[in-house]
């Protein structure tokens, strides 16, 4: 797991409970996305609309429990953003 994936996960975990919900991913990418991209935490093309954020969540939620652990999240974003 990359440090970039860990930092992005922590930035998106709005309630700091150690898991991401669909709503957190969507809201955090909409509100924090531009500043995260500007600081290099996420590629600018990784900050997209609600549908793309929701699709990212669905791809990462391998066990279908409607929350993402750091491991689930990192497995997808490391591959998608070329961080691994």
C-alpha positions as a Markdown table, in Angstrom:
| # | Residue | x | y | z |
|---|---|---|---|---|
| 1 | Unk | 0.0 | 0.0 | 0.0 |
| 2 | Unk | 1.4 | 3.4 | -1.0 |
| 3 | Unk | 1.8 | 6.4 | 1.3 |
| 4 | Unk | -0.3 | 8.4 | -1.2 |
| 5 | Unk | -3.2 | 6.0 | -0.8 |
| 6 | Unk | -3.0 | 6.2 | 3.0 |
| 7 | Unk | -2.9 | 10.0 | 2.9 |
| 8 | Unk | -5.9 | 10.2 | 0.5 |
| 9 | Unk | -7.9 | 7.7 | 2.7 |
| 10 | Unk | -7.2 | 9.9 | 5.7 |
| 11 | Unk | -8.2 | 13.0 | 3.9 |
| 12 | Unk | -11.5 | 11.4 | 2.8 |
| 13 | Unk | -12.3 | 9.9 | 6.2 |
| 14 | Unk | -14.4 | 12.9 | 7.3 |
| 15 | Unk | -15.5 | 11.5 | 10.6 |
| 16 | Unk | -12.1 | 9.8 | 11.3 |
| 17 | Unk | -13.7 | 6.4 | 12.1 |
| 18 | Unk | -11.2 | 4.4 | 10.0 |
| 19 | Unk | -13.6 | 3.5 | 7.2 |
| 20 | Unk | -15.1 | 5.4 | 4.3 |
| 21 | Unk | -18.8 | 5.5 | 3.4 |
| 22 | Unk | -20.1 | 6.3 | -0.1 |
| 23 | Unk | -21.2 | 9.7 | 1.2 |
| 24 | Unk | -17.8 | 10.5 | 2.7 |
| 25 | Unk | -16.1 | 9.7 | -0.6 |
| 26 | Unk | -18.5 | 11.8 | -2.7 |
| 27 | Unk | -18.6 | 14.8 | -0.3 |
| 28 | Unk | -14.9 | 14.8 | 0.4 |
| 29 | Unk | -13.9 | 14.6 | -3.2 |
| 30 | Unk | -16.3 | 17.4 | -4.1 |
| 31 | Unk | -15.2 | 19.7 | -1.3 |
| 32 | Unk | -11.6 | 18.7 | -0.8 |
| 33 | Unk | -10.8 | 17.4 | -4.3 |
| 34 | Unk | -9.4 | 20.5 | -5.8 |
| 35 | Unk | -7.1 | 21.3 | -2.9 |
| 36 | Unk | -6.0 | 17.6 | -2.7 |
| 37 | Unk | -5.1 | 17.7 | -6.4 |
| 38 | Unk | -3.3 | 21.0 | -6.0 |
| 39 | Unk | -1.2 | 19.5 | -3.1 |
| 40 | Unk | -0.5 | 16.4 | -5.1 |
| 41 | Unk | -2.4 | 14.0 | -2.9 |
| 42 | Unk | -4.6 | 12.9 | -5.9 |
| 43 | Unk | -4.2 | 13.4 | -9.6 |
| 44 | Unk | -6.4 | 16.2 | -11.0 |
| 45 | Unk | -8.1 | 13.7 | -13.3 |
| 46 | Unk | -9.0 | 11.7 | -10.2 |
| 47 | Unk | -11.3 | 14.5 | -8.9 |
| 48 | Unk | -14.5 | 13.8 | -10.9 |
| 49 | Unk | -18.3 | 14.1 | -10.5 |
| 50 | Unk | -20.6 | 12.3 | -8.2 |
| 51 | Unk | -21.1 | 9.3 | -10.5 |
| 52 | Unk | -17.4 | 8.7 | -10.9 |
| 53 | Unk | -16.9 | 9.0 | -7.1 |
| 54 | Unk | -19.7 | 6.5 | -6.6 |
| 55 | Unk | -18.2 | 4.2 | -9.2 |
| 56 | Unk | -14.8 | 4.3 | -7.4 |
| 57 | Unk | -16.6 | 3.4 | -4.2 |
| 58 | Unk | -18.4 | 0.5 | -5.8 |
| 59 | Unk | -15.1 | -0.8 | -7.4 |
| 60 | Unk | -13.3 | -0.7 | -4.1 |
| 61 | Unk | -16.1 | -2.2 | -1.9 |
| 62 | Unk | -15.0 | -5.8 | -2.7 |
| 63 | Unk | -17.1 | -7.4 | 0.1 |
| 64 | Unk | -20.2 | -5.3 | -0.4 |
| 65 | Unk | -20.5 | -4.1 | 3.1 |
| 66 | Unk | -21.0 | -0.5 | 2.1 |
| 67 | Unk | -17.8 | 0.7 | 3.8 |
| 68 | Unk | -14.3 | 0.8 | 2.6 |
| 69 | Unk | -11.3 | -0.2 | 4.7 |
| 70 | Unk | -7.9 | 1.3 | 4.0 |
| 71 | Unk | -6.9 | -2.0 | 2.4 |
| 72 | Unk | -9.9 | -2.1 | 0.1 |
| 73 | Unk | -9.4 | 1.6 | -0.9 |
| 74 | Unk | -5.7 | 1.4 | -1.4 |
| 75 | Unk | -5.9 | -1.7 | -3.6 |
| 76 | Unk | -8.1 | 0.3 | -6.1 |
| 77 | Unk | -6.5 | 3.7 | -5.9 |
| 78 | Unk | -2.9 | 2.5 | -6.0 |
| 79 | Unk | -3.8 | 0.6 | -9.3 |
| 80 | Unk | -6.0 | 3.3 | -10.8 |
| 81 | Unk | -3.6 | 6.2 | -10.1 |
| 82 | Unk | -0.5 | 4.2 | -10.8 |
| 83 | Unk | 0.9 | 4.4 | -7.3 |
| 84 | Unk | 1.8 | 0.8 | -6.8 |
